[in-house]
Amino acid sequence: MNTADIIIVSVIAAIVAGIVAFMKKQKKNGSGCAGCSGCSKAKSCSSIKK
């Protein structure tokens, strides 16, 4: 691998890590879903946002 390959792989890894961290933060804050419309569990949902 040359320097350009290492840089590209590092950038891709950083983007993936950022997406995972963002998703974990959203889930921790309770805003992990897109809403109740079309959700199969909407009737049993305890979400305040109904």
N, C-alpha and C positions, 0 to 999 in steps of 0.2 A: 504494500500500500504506500502510495506517495502522500505528500502533505495535503493535497487537495482532497483526496479520499477521506483522510482523517478529519478534516474540517467539515466536510459534508455529513459524515456519519455523526459527528459531534453535534452539529446543528439539528439534525433530525432527532437525535436522542434528547436534546434539550427541549424541543417542541413537544415530543411525546411526554416527557416528564412534566412539562407545564400543563398539558391537557389533563393528565392524571391528577395532578395537584389541584387544579381548578375544579374538577369533577368531585374530588373528595371534599373540598371546601363547601361546594354547593350541597352535597349530601349531608354534611355535618350541620349546615345551617337550616336544613329542612326544605330546601327548594330544589330537590332532585328530580321532580317530575315536571312535565310540560303542561299539566292541567288535567282536569277531570273528563273533558270531552274525549270520547273514544277509549277511555280506560276501562278495562274489564273489571276492575275492583272499585269503581266509583261509588257503588252503593255502600260498601263497607269501609270506605275511607274515613279516617278521623281528621282529615285536613281541615284547617280553619278557612282555607281559601275557597271552599265550595260555594 
